[in-house]
Each structure stands twice: as structure tokens, then as C-alpha cells.
């Protein structure tokens, strides 16, 4: 049985395994963008959990974390072009490959959505890389819509 709960400081080792897997996926797809090695230090992990309104969720099977969702709820100030808004932003979402297809990511997003609504956020947002087609399909299935596209042109062949 999979349960969803808040991440705790004592989850550092298990959560790091998932965070490392998220990074590896991104680094393999875009080595021109991501550094070759990255790993949250325990201090950085503690900072994630100490944010003013963190989203830090773990999907747990037995004693093992099999999925994670990190983000935060924050105020976007109004400026000349944009209205002020309170938004929930998911920064990392990952399920171990052997646990995919069981609705874990959907449950993590639903829990993040509940947190966002409880905090009276106007929207739940996330970014997804174009190489991650399965994630895009999941987010669309869950009712998310493309907000905007960010385009790039690589100018240096060595990237």
C-alpha cells in the first residue's frame, strides 16, 4: 500500500536517491545544460523543508520512499505587466521506475493541489522539459494546460 506524507529531515538518504535519479534523467537528456554531477547536501535538503510554505511530499511503500514531490507556495508581486498572484510551484516530481503506472505521481500532484487550495493559491504550476513526453501526457491528463513555451537556439556547438 502506498501512503502520501510530508517529507521529514530523517528522509534525507532515501529522498536523495530519488533526487539523484531526477537529476540523472535530466543530465542524460540535456548534458549541454546540466552539470555532470549534482547532489543535494543535507543543508540544502533542510532548506527545502524549511521554506515558508513548502510542498514536500513523499509516497511511501512500507519503509521505502518511492515517489517525491518538492516545491513551494509563493506570492508573485504585481508589476507593470503582470497581476500579483499566489502560486504553488512544483519543482521536482519523480517516481521510481519500478513503481510507475500505479497513480503515485497523480496522488502526489493531488496532494500538492490540496495544499495549494488550503493556502488559497491561484494556480498550481510546474515546468516540464520537452524531452519528457510521458510527464507532459500525465500533466495534461490531470487537467494542466500549457501556460507558455520557452524556446532556445543553441549558439555554441560545444554545448
N, CA, C and O of each residue as an XYZ file, in Angstrom:
636
protein
N       0.836     -1.183      0.000
C       0.000      0.000      0.000
C       0.884      1.251      0.000
O       1.875      1.323      0.727
N       0.519      2.211     -0.809
C       1.256      3.472     -0.926
C       0.543      4.529     -0.098
O      -0.668      4.713     -0.222
N       1.301      5.226      0.751
C       0.748      6.352      1.500
C       1.513      7.616      1.115
O       2.680      7.560      0.726
N       0.833      8.752      1.231
C       1.448     10.045      0.951
C       1.574     10.790      2.269
O       0.613     10.903      3.030
N       2.766     11.293      2.526
C       3.003     12.057      3.751
C       4.021     13.151      3.463
O       4.642     13.172      2.400
N       4.187     14.060      4.420
C       5.195     15.099      4.287
C       6.589     14.493      4.451
O       6.793     13.562      5.229
N       7.535     15.043      3.702
C       8.928     14.632      3.825
C       9.455     15.143      5.164
O       9.095     16.230      5.614
N      10.302     14.350      5.783
C      10.910     14.718      7.064
C      12.428     14.770      6.909
O      12.983     14.183      5.981
N      13.081     15.459      7.800
C      14.546     15.569      7.777
C      15.178     14.181      7.744
O      16.180     13.965      7.061
N      14.596     13.251      8.474
C      15.155     11.889      8.536
C      15.031     11.142      7.212
O      15.578     10.047      7.079
N      14.333     11.700      6.236
C      14.179     11.080      4.914
C      15.322     11.427      3.968
O      15.303     11.018      2.807
N      16.299     12.161      4.434
C      17.347     12.686      3.562
C      17.971     11.614      2.663
O      18.044     11.802      1.449
N      18.415     10.513      3.228
C      19.105      9.486      2.433
C      18.200      8.917      1.349
O      18.600      8.834      0.188
N      16.978      8.524      1.720
C      16.065      7.933      0.739
C      15.638      8.959     -0.308
O      15.587      8.644     -1.497
N      15.336     10.172      0.119
C      14.913     11.215     -0.823
C      16.058     11.563     -1.771
O      15.823     11.876     -2.938
N      17.284     11.512     -1.280
C      18.443     11.816     -2.120
C      18.570     10.839     -3.274
O      18.985     11.225     -4.367
N      18.222      9.587     -3.051
C      18.276      8.591     -4.121
C      17.333      9.003     -5.252
O      17.695      8.922     -6.426
N      16.122      9.447     -4.899
C      15.163      9.873     -5.912
C      15.591     11.172     -6.575
O      15.475     11.310     -7.793
N      16.079     12.116     -5.800
C      16.545     13.382     -6.362
C      17.712     13.139     -7.323
O      17.794     13.775     -8.375
N      18.609     12.225     -6.965
C      19.728     11.898     -7.849
C      19.215     11.292     -9.157
O      19.765     11.563    -10.224
N      18.171     10.478     -9.077
C      17.587      9.865    -10.272
C      16.926     10.920    -11.157
O      17.026     10.851    -12.382
N      16.250     11.898    -10.542
C      15.656     13.003    -11.303
C      16.760     13.742    -12.056
O      16.645     14.017    -13.250
N      17.822     14.053    -11.335
C      18.920     14.781    -11.947
C      19.540     13.980    -13.088
O      19.816     14.532    -14.153
N      19.760     12.694    -12.876
C      20.381     11.856    -13.904
C      19.543     11.856    -15.183
O      20.088     11.956    -16.282
N      18.242     11.745    -15.045
C      17.340     11.784    -16.200
C      17.531     13.069    -16.988
O      17.632     13.043    -18.215
N      17.581     14.193    -16.283
C      17.739     15.486    -16.937
C      19.143     15.650    -17.525
O      19.295     16.160    -18.635
N      20.150     15.227    -16.796
C      21.530     15.381    -17.263
C      21.783     14.537    -18.505
O      22.490     14.970    -19.414
N      21.211     13.334    -18.551
C      21.393     12.482    -19.729
C      20.704     13.072    -20.959
O      21.225     12.983    -22.071
N      19.544     13.666    -20.758
C      18.809     14.243    -21.880
C      19.398     15.574    -22.337
O      19.344     15.901    -23.522
N      19.960     16.342    -21.407
C      20.498     17.668    -21.746
C      21.862     17.893    -21.082
O      21.987     18.740    -20.198
N      22.879     17.138    -21.504
C      24.208     17.333    -20.911
C      24.792     18.710    -21.193
O      25.713     19.150    -20.505
N      24.261     19.388    -22.198
C      24.708     20.745    -22.502
C      24.194     21.746    -21.480
O      24.726     22.851    -21.373
N      23.177     21.377    -20.739
C      22.520     22.301    -19.811
C      22.861     21.978    -18.351
O      23.144     22.874    -17.556
N      22.829     20.697    -18.016
C      23.026     20.281    -16.627
C      24.460     19.842    -16.387
O      25.080     19.218    -17.249
N      24.990     20.174    -15.203
C      26.345     19.769    -14.836
C      26.405     18.244    -14.741
O      25.372     17.583    -14.625
N      27.611     17.693    -14.789
C      27.751     16.239    -14.832
C      27.442     15.562    -13.495
O      27.008     14.410    -13.476
N      27.651     16.241    -12.413
C      27.365     15.669    -11.089
C      26.657     16.713    -10.233
O      27.078     17.868    -10.173
N      25.584     16.300     -9.575
C      24.886     17.194     -8.652
C      24.229     16.347     -7.581
O      23.775     15.232     -7.840
N      24.187     16.882     -6.396
C      23.589     16.163     -5.273
C      23.253     17.176     -4.189
O      24.086     18.005     -3.824
N      22.020     17.104     -3.672
C      21.652     17.977     -2.564
C      22.490     17.631     -1.334
O      22.612     16.465     -0.959
N      23.055     18.645     -0.723
C      23.690     18.417      0.572
C      22.579     18.324      1.614
O      21.436     18.699      1.350
N      22.915     17.831      2.774
C      21.917     17.741      3.845
C      21.403     19.141      4.192
O      20.219     19.310      4.483
N      22.287     20.144      4.162
C      21.883     21.518      4.453
C      20.888     22.031      3.418
O      19.898     22.671      3.774
N      21.145     21.754      2.130
C      20.212     22.170      1.075
C      18.864     21.469      1.228
O      17.814     22.072      1.009
N      18.903     20.201      1.603
C      17.679     19.437      1.842
C      16.883     20.057      2.986
O      15.667     20.215      2.888
N      17.562     20.402      4.055
C      16.897     21.044      5.197
C      16.300     22.383      4.800
O      15.225     22.748      5.277
N      16.993     23.131      3.919
C      16.461     24.408      3.437
C      15.182     24.207      2.626
O      14.256     25.013      2.722
N      15.123     23.142      1.832
C      13.896     22.826      1.086
C      12.718     22.663      2.036
O      11.625     23.174      1.792
N      12.961     21.949      3.110
C      11.886     21.660      4.057
C      11.542     22.847      4.941
O      10.461     22.891      5.528
N      12.451     23.810      5.041
C      12.241     24.964      5.918
C      11.663     26.176      5.201
O      11.521     27.240      5.804
N      11.331     26.035      3.937
C      10.726     27.153      3.211
C       9.472     27.614      3.942
O       8.856     26.835      4.669
N       9.090     28.881      3.754
C       7.895     29.379      4.461
C       6.649     28.534      4.227
O       5.938     28.223      5.182
N       6.366     28.157      2.991
C       5.222     27.278      2.708
C       5.700     26.197      1.734
O       5.474     26.290      0.528
N       6.367     25.167      2.276
C       6.925     24.149      1.386
C       5.875     23.159      0.896
O       4.871     22.902      1.559
N       6.140     22.620     -0.273
C       5.473     21.410     -0.739
C       6.570     20.361     -0.684
O       7.509     20.407     -1.479
N       6.470     19.438      0.222
C       7.490     18.397      0.363
C       6.771     17.104      0.726
O       6.498     16.819      1.892
N       6.476     16.338     -0.312
C       5.649     15.141     -0.155
C       6.420     13.895     -0.547
O       7.237     13.908     -1.467
N       6.141     12.825      0.169
C       6.746     11.530     -0.117
C       5.652     10.493     -0.298
O       4.692     10.444      0.470
N       5.808      9.670     -1.317
C       4.969      8.486     -1.486
C       5.768      7.336     -0.895
O       6.903      7.086     -1.298
N       5.176      6.648      0.051
C       5.898      5.636      0.808
C       5.226      4.277      0.654
O       4.007      4.149      0.774
N       6.045      3.272      0.387
C       5.588      1.882      0.326
C       6.379      1.137      1.382
O       7.587      0.949      1.241
N       5.707      0.712      2.435
C       6.417      0.120      3.563
C       7.272      1.173      4.221
O       6.758      2.165      4.738
N       8.574      0.964      4.205
C       9.510      1.940      4.765
C      10.258      2.717      3.684
O      11.072      3.587      3.994
N       9.986      2.405      2.419
C      10.737      2.992      1.309
C       9.975      4.141      0.664
O       8.775      4.041      0.409
N      10.693      5.243      0.401
C      10.121      6.340     -0.383
C      10.232      5.947     -1.849
O      11.322      5.663     -2.348
N       9.086      5.934     -2.537
C       9.049      5.509     -3.938
C       8.679      6.656     -4.875
O       8.732      6.508     -6.096
N       8.302      7.801     -4.299
C       7.980      8.977     -5.087
C       8.139     10.219     -4.240
O       7.935     10.184     -3.026
N       8.508     11.326     -4.883
C       8.667     12.591     -4.166
C       8.075     13.731     -4.978
O       7.950     13.657     -6.200
N       7.718     14.778     -4.263
C       7.224     15.998     -4.882
C       7.719     17.163     -4.025
O       7.348     17.282     -2.857
N       8.555     18.016     -4.608
C       9.066     19.190     -3.914
C       8.638     20.452     -4.644
O       8.568     20.484     -5.873
N       8.358     21.471     -3.883
C       8.017     22.773     -4.435
C       7.717     23.742     -3.316
O       8.115     23.532     -2.170
N       7.005     24.815     -3.660
C       6.637     25.787     -2.641
C       5.462     26.625     -3.110
O       5.140     26.680     -4.297
N       4.843     27.263     -2.159
C       3.750     28.190     -2.435
C       4.295     29.578     -2.142
O       4.826     29.838     -1.062
N       4.156     30.460     -3.116
C       4.796     31.763     -3.006
C       3.931     32.859     -3.607
O       3.052     32.594     -4.426
N       4.187     34.075     -3.196
C       3.494     35.254     -3.721
C       4.306     35.829     -4.877
O       5.513     36.042     -4.758
N       3.639     36.075     -5.981
C       4.243     36.761     -7.117
C       3.725     38.199     -7.073
O       2.522     38.436     -7.180
N       4.628     39.138     -6.918
C       4.185     40.524     -6.795
C       3.715     41.076     -8.139
O       4.176     40.661     -9.202
N       2.793     42.014     -8.057
C       2.307     42.675     -9.256
C       3.406     43.562     -9.812
O       4.199     44.141     -9.069
N       3.437     43.657    -11.139
C       4.359     44.593    -11.757
C       3.643     45.264    -12.922
O       2.428     45.127    -13.061
N       4.360     45.965    -13.735
C       3.772     46.711    -14.835
C       2.942     45.827    -15.770
O       1.945     46.281    -16.331
N       3.349     44.574    -15.935
C       2.722     43.699    -16.926
C       1.899     42.563    -16.342
O       1.068     41.986    -17.044
N       2.106     42.233    -15.089
C       1.507     41.038    -14.522
C       0.768     41.353    -13.228
O       1.229     42.159    -12.420
N      -0.354     40.726    -13.044
C      -1.089     40.854    -11.791
C      -0.372     40.065    -10.701
O       0.305     39.076    -10.981
N      -0.523     40.506     -9.477
C       0.012     39.751     -8.362
C      -0.786     38.466     -8.187
O      -2.003     38.449     -8.370
N      -0.094     37.400     -7.835
C      -0.762     36.113     -7.660
C      -0.039     35.291     -6.607
O       1.152     35.477     -6.354
N      -0.768     34.400     -6.016
C      -0.183     33.417     -5.124
C      -0.192     32.095     -5.883
O      -1.246     31.618     -6.304
N       0.998     31.504     -6.056
C       1.076     30.280     -6.845
C       1.801     29.167     -6.089
O       2.689     29.410     -5.272
N       1.396     27.964     -6.388
C       2.111     26.776     -5.922
C       2.929     26.292     -7.119
O       2.403     26.133     -8.221
N       4.210     26.062     -6.889
C       5.097     25.632     -7.962
C       5.739     24.303     -7.579
O       6.450     24.206     -6.579
N       5.476     23.292     -8.386
C       6.144     22.008     -8.201
C       7.468     22.077     -8.947
O       7.500     22.343    -10.149
N       8.552     21.837     -8.233
C       9.879     21.911     -8.832
C      10.433     20.542     -9.193
O      11.106     20.398    -10.214
N      10.163     19.549     -8.382
C      10.609     18.180     -8.640
C       9.465     17.227     -8.368
O       8.775     17.336     -7.355
N       9.273     16.296     -9.279
C       8.286     15.235     -9.116
C       8.896     13.997     -9.745
O       9.281     14.021    -10.914
N       8.989     12.915     -8.985
C       9.641     11.714     -9.504
C       9.101     10.487     -8.800
O       8.876     10.483     -7.590
N       8.901      9.447     -9.593
C       8.514      8.139     -9.070
C       9.559      7.136     -9.537
O       9.976      7.165    -10.695
N       9.983      6.250     -8.643
C      10.923      5.209     -9.044
C      10.335      4.418    -10.218
O       9.146      4.103    -10.214
N      11.157      4.096    -11.219
C      10.645      3.418    -12.418
C       9.818      2.170    -12.126
O       8.806      1.933    -12.786
N      10.231      1.377    -11.155
C       9.511      0.139    -10.867
C       8.150      0.365    -10.199
O       7.381     -0.579    -10.023
N       7.854      1.615     -9.829
C       6.565      1.940     -9.203
C       5.679      2.787    -10.112
O       4.591      3.198     -9.707
N       6.130      3.048    -11.324
C       5.342      3.864    -12.249
C       4.115      3.108    -12.728
O       4.084      1.877    -12.725
N       3.116      3.855    -13.133
C       1.880      3.253    -13.630
C       0.909      2.873    -12.525
O      -0.097      2.213    -12.787
N       1.193      3.278    -11.297
C       0.332      2.960    -10.156
C      -0.408      4.184     -9.611
O      -1.060      4.107     -8.570
N      -0.306      5.305    -10.314
C      -1.002      6.513     -9.888
C      -0.296      7.306     -8.808
O      -0.900      8.191     -8.204
N       0.967      7.011     -8.552
C       1.701      7.682     -7.469
C       1.916      9.157     -7.788
O       1.643     10.015     -6.947
N       2.396      9.461     -8.979
C       2.619     10.867     -9.354
C       1.301     11.631     -9.313
O       1.266     12.780     -8.871
N       0.224     11.010     -9.767
C      -1.090     11.663     -9.726
C      -1.498     11.972     -8.294
O      -2.022     13.050     -8.015
N      -1.262     11.041     -7.396
C      -1.609     11.261     -5.984
C      -0.749     12.356     -5.358
O      -1.240     13.148     -4.553
N       0.528     12.404     -5.725
C       1.405     13.468     -5.212
C       0.935     14.834     -5.704
O       0.890     15.794     -4.935
N       0.586     14.918     -6.983
C       0.091     16.182     -7.525
C      -1.233     16.561     -6.861
O      -1.450     17.730     -6.544
N      -2.103     15.601     -6.651
C      -3.382     15.891     -5.997
C      -3.162     16.429     -4.586
O      -3.843     17.365     -4.166
N      -2.230     15.854     -3.863
C      -1.920     16.335     -2.512
C      -1.335     17.749     -2.575
O      -1.667     18.595     -1.744
N      -0.468     18.004     -3.553
C       0.084     19.359     -3.730
C      -1.038     20.335     -4.065
O      -1.044     21.466     -3.580
N      -1.988     19.902     -4.892
C      -3.145     20.732     -5.256
C      -3.965     21.052     -4.000
O      -4.384     22.194     -3.813
N      -4.192     20.069     -3.156
C      -4.941     20.291     -1.908
C      -4.224     21.312     -1.022
O      -4.861     22.198     -0.452
N      -2.902     21.187     -0.909
C      -2.127     22.155     -0.127
C      -2.273     23.549     -0.709
O      -2.471     24.520      0.021
N      -2.174     23.643     -2.031
C      -2.270     24.937     -2.701
C      -3.636     25.571     -2.445
O      -3.725     26.763     -2.149
N      -4.684     24.784     -2.556
C      -6.029     25.305     -2.299
C      -6.171     25.740     -0.851
O      -6.775     26.779     -0.582
N      -5.633     24.976      0.085
C      -5.714     25.328      1.504
C      -4.992     26.639      1.793
O      -5.373     27.382      2.698
N      -3.943     26.917      1.013
C      -3.186     28.164      1.167
C      -3.751     29.283      0.290
O      -3.180     30.371      0.215
N      -4.878     29.005     -0.370
C      -5.566     29.959     -1.242
C      -4.702     30.427     -2.406
O      -4.731     31.594     -2.794
N      -3.934     29.490     -2.953
C      -3.145     29.792     -4.147
C      -4.085     29.917     -5.339
O      -5.137     29.281     -5.389
N      -3.689     30.742     -6.291
C      -4.462     30.956     -7.506
C      -4.217     29.873     -8.551
O      -5.068     29.631     -9.407
N      -3.055     29.218     -8.485
C      -2.701     28.238     -9.512
C      -1.662     27.264     -8.976
O      -0.930     27.555     -8.030
N      -1.624     26.106     -9.610
C      -0.572     25.118     -9.400
C       0.200     25.052    -10.702
O      -0.377     24.782    -11.755
N       1.508     25.298    -10.641
C       2.332     25.359    -11.847
C       3.524     24.428    -11.720
O       3.934     24.059    -10.620
N       4.067     24.059    -12.863
C       5.314     23.307    -12.923
C       5.925     23.494    -14.290
O       5.244     23.901    -15.231
N       7.187     23.203    -14.404
C       7.866     23.210    -15.695
C       8.165     21.767    -16.064
O       8.415     20.926    -15.201
N       8.136     21.502    -17.348
C       8.467     20.167    -17.837
C       9.330     20.334    -19.089
O       9.031     21.150    -19.961
N      10.382     19.562    -19.159
C      11.279     19.620    -20.305
C      10.642     18.929    -21.494
O       9.914     17.951    -21.330
N      10.911     19.431    -22.690
C      10.296     18.893    -23.903
C      10.660     17.436    -24.152
O       9.912     16.731    -24.830
N      11.785     16.963    -23.624
C      12.172     15.566    -23.815
C      11.359     14.606    -22.941
O      11.443     13.391    -23.117
N      10.583     15.136    -22.011
C       9.859     14.288    -21.063
C       8.388     14.157    -21.469
O       7.491     14.655    -20.789
N       8.168     13.480    -22.583
C       6.816     13.351    -23.147
C       5.854     12.635    -22.211
O       4.679     12.997    -22.151
N       6.323     11.626    -21.479
C       5.415     10.901    -20.582
C       4.927     11.803    -19.453
O       3.773     11.704    -19.037
N       5.791     12.678    -18.956
C       5.372     13.618    -17.910
C       4.352     14.606    -18.472
O       3.362     14.921    -17.811
N       4.589     15.091    -19.680
C       3.630     16.027    -20.288
C       2.254     15.382    -20.435
O       1.232     16.010    -20.155
N       2.236     14.124    -20.876
C       0.944     13.424    -21.009
C       0.245     13.308    -19.660
O      -0.967     13.503    -19.566
N       1.005     12.993    -18.620
C       0.416     12.881    -17.275
C      -0.182     14.211    -16.841
O      -1.321     14.251    -16.375
N       0.562     15.292    -16.984
C       0.081     16.597    -16.531
C      -1.168     17.018    -17.300
O      -2.105     17.562    -16.715
N      -1.185     16.769    -18.597
C      -2.375     17.087    -19.389
C      -3.561     16.234    -18.945
O      -4.684     16.730    -18.854
N      -3.316     14.961    -18.669
C      -4.373     14.060    -18.195
C      -4.958     14.560    -16.871
O      -6.145     14.378    -16.601
N      -4.124     15.184    -16.061
C      -4.567     15.705    -14.764
C      -5.198     17.095    -14.865
O      -5.541     17.700    -13.850
N      -5.349     17.597    -16.094
C      -6.046     18.861    -16.299
C      -5.163     20.084    -16.433
O      -5.671     21.200    -16.542
N      -3.849     19.899    -16.426
C      -2.964     21.049    -16.590
C      -2.906     21.443    -18.058
O      -3.028     20.603    -18.950
N      -2.717     22.732    -18.288
C      -2.640     23.290    -19.638
C      -1.302     23.996    -19.813
O      -0.715     24.494    -18.851
N      -0.831     24.031    -21.056
C       0.405     24.750    -21.355
C       0.167     26.232    -21.086
O      -0.792     26.821    -21.583
N       1.053     26.819    -20.294
C       0.961     28.241    -19.980
C       1.718     29.063    -21.023
O       1.206     30.066    -21.521
N       2.917     28.642    -21.346
C       3.707     29.286    -22.390
C       4.834     28.349    -22.791
O       5.160     27.412    -22.062
N       5.421     28.599    -23.939
C       6.573     27.845    -24.403
C       7.806     28.720    -24.270
O       7.757     29.917    -24.556
N       8.893     28.140    -23.845
C      10.167     28.845    -23.795
C      11.063     28.183    -24.831
O      11.336     26.986    -24.749
N      11.509     28.946    -25.784
C      12.278     28.429    -26.903
C      13.762     28.737    -26.712
O      14.128     29.639    -25.959
N      14.606     27.978    -27.400
C      16.035     28.249    -27.356
C      16.653     27.961    -28.700
O      16.140     27.166    -29.488
N      17.765     28.623    -28.947
C      18.620     28.330    -30.068
C      20.025     28.199    -29.499
O      20.551     29.144    -28.912
N      20.620     27.057    -29.666
C      21.992     26.860    -29.166
C      22.963     27.548    -30.104
O      22.941     27.309    -31.312
N      23.803     28.387    -29.564
C      24.703     29.202    -30.364
C      26.135     28.688    -30.351
O      26.965     29.153    -31.132
N      26.425     27.763    -29.500
C      27.778     27.252    -29.359
C      27.728     25.746    -29.564
O      27.053     25.043    -28.811
N      28.421     25.246    -30.557
C      28.410     23.808    -30.869
C      28.968     22.958    -29.739
O      28.694     21.759    -29.674
N      29.745     23.560    -28.850
C      30.355     22.796    -27.765
C      29.388     22.582    -26.603
O      29.740     21.906    -25.636
N      28.208     23.125    -26.672
C      27.262     22.993    -25.557
C      26.606     21.641    -25.570
O      25.779     21.347    -24.707
